[in-house]
Amino acid sequence: MIRVRISQDAVDDIWEASRFYDHLSPGLGKYFKKRIAEDIESLSRNGPINPVIHGDVHRLLSKVFPFGIFYRAQLSWVEVIAILDLRRNPDWIREKLSRIG
């Protein structure tokens, strides 16, 4: 199994999206967090099999929500650096990934 680390930026992204979905419908934020956690867990089983989309950053598509899970991969671990709504402007997404560095 591959070790998965989640950056503070990615944790903040999860909480922000969770609040957004709870605002739409109570309980939907909790469902969002559960599904994203399952998507992230798949990284530990499957490893970095997703395409590189920006520099050295891979993107895993969420199975339920329109979100991308962006991560960097090493030999024995991956680090999730951002979890972003893919409905956003692609330029905004690229800029955010560039800032995370």
N, C-alpha and C positions, 0 to 999 in steps of 0.2 A: 504494500500500500504506500501511496505517496502522502507525505505530510502536507497539510494545507494550513497556511497562515492567512489571517484576515487582517488587513491594515485598518487603522483607525478611520481613514477616509472611507473605506468600504463599509465599516460599521455605521458611520454617519449617514452614508447613502441609504442603507437599509432602514434606519430609523426615520429618515426624511420621507422615503417612499411609503413606509408603514403608516405614518401620520396622514399622508395624502389619501391612502386607501381607506383608512378609518373614517376620514372626513366624508368620503363618498358613501360608505356603508359601515356601521359599527361591526367590528369583528373581521372585516376584510383585511385590515392591516396585519392581524395575527396570522391569517391564512397566507398572506403575501410572505411574511417572514418564514413560515413553515416550508413553503414551496421553494423559496430561494435557498434555504438551508439544505433541502434535498438536492437542489442543483449543485451547490457547492460540494456536498458530500460525494457526488458523482466524480468530482475531480480526484478525490483520494483513491477511488477504485480504478478509474480509467486513465489518469495521468493527463499530461498536456497534449491532447490529441486535436485540439481545436486550432483553427487557422490563426496565424499571426496577422493582425490587422493594423498595427501602428507601432513602428519601431520593433521592440522585442515583446510587445504585449499581445497576448492571445485573447480571443473572445469566445465565451461559452454562452449560447442563447438559452435563456430561461425557458423551461418547457410550458409554463402556464402564463406568465406575464410578459409584456413586451419590453423586457429588460435584458441587457447584456451584462455578463459577469466577466470583467476584464482582469487578467492575471499575467504574472511573469512566472516563467518556469525555470527551475534548476534541475540538477540530476535527481535529487531525492525529495524535492519539495516544490510546491507552488505557493505564490503569494497573491491573494486576491487584493487588487489595488483599488477597484472601483466597481460599483454596481449601478448602472445608469439606464435611464429610460430611453429606449431606442427611438421613441417618437420625437425626441429633441432634435434640433438642428445638428446635422453631422459635423459642422464646423465647431459648434459648442462642445461636442463630445471629443473631437480631436484636441481642442484647446485644453479641456479639463485633463485629458490623459497626458498631454505635454507638461502641464503644471505639476502633476503628481510625480513626474520625473522618472 
